[in-house]
C-alpha cells in the first residue's frame, strides 16, 4: 500500500465517490497502475514523510494543595 495524491478529481468506482484534488489515498500497487493506465495525470505518488518526534512535556515537580 502506497500513498498517492490526487491531481485531478475523478469518480472512483472502488471508493464509490468522487475524489477531491490534493486528497491523499492509500492504494495498492495494482490499483494505482489501473488508474495510471486509464489517465496518467489523475494521481501522483507521494513520498512518505519521516515521523518527527515531539519533545516530551516536562514533569511537574511542585503540587499545589487546596487552599494555598
JOQUI-V711672 format. One record per residue. N is the residue number from 0. RES is the residue in one letter. SS is DSSP state (H for helix, E for strand, C for the rest). PSI is psi in degrees with one decimal (none if undefined). Layout:
# JOQUI-V711672
n = {N & N}
res = {RES & RES}
ss = {SS & SS}
psi = {PSI & PSI}
This chain:
# JOQUI-V711672
n = {0 & 1 & 2 & 3 & 4 & 5 & 6 & 7 & 8 & 9 & 10 & 11 & 12 & 13 & 14 & 15 & 16 & 17 & 18 & 19 & 20 & 21 & 22 & 23 & 24 & 25 & 26 & 27 & 28 & 29 & 30 & 31 & 32 & 33 & 34 & 35 & 36 & 37 & 38 & 39 & 40 & 41 & 42 & 43 & 44 & 45 & 46 & 47 & 48 & 49 & 50 & 51 & 52 & 53 & 54 & 55 & 56 & 57 & 58 & 59 & 60 & 61 & 62 & 63 & 64 & 65 & 66 & 67}
res = {X & X & X & X & X & X & X & X & X & X & X & X & X & X & X & X & X & X & X & X & X & X & X & X & X & X & X & X & X & X & X & X & X & X & X & X & X & X & X & X & X & X & X & X & X & X & X & X & X & X & X & X & X & X & X & X & X & X & X & X & X & X & X & X & X & X & X & X}
ss = {C & E & E & E & E & E & C & C & C & C & E & E & C & C & C & C & E & E & C & C & C & C & C & E & E & E & E & C & H & H & H & H & H & H & H & H & H & H & C & C & C & C & E & E & E & C & C & C & C & C & C & C & C & C & C & C & C & C & C & C & C & C & C & C & C & C & C & C}
psi = {121.9 & 163.0 & 134.1 & 141.7 & 136.2 & 124.0 & -35.7 & 136.4 & 138.8 & 160.5 & 108.7 & 121.1 & -29.9 & -37.2 & -18.4 & 42.2 & 169.6 & 138.4 & 162.6 & 152.3 & 139.2 & 9.5 & 141.0 & 123.3 & 143.5 & 108.1 & 149.2 & 161.2 & -39.5 & -43.2 & -40.4 & -39.7 & -37.2 & -46.3 & -43.6 & -31.5 & -35.3 & -51.3 & 116.5 & -18.0 & 7.7 & -43.8 & 158.4 & 149.9 & 140.5 & 129.9 & 136.3 & 130.6 & 141.6 & 142.8 & 135.2 & 124.8 & 133.1 & 142.7 & 144.3 & 150.4 & 144.5 & 141.3 & 142.2 & 124.1 & -27.7 & 136.5 & 139.2 & 126.5 & 155.4 & 135.2 & -1.2 & none}
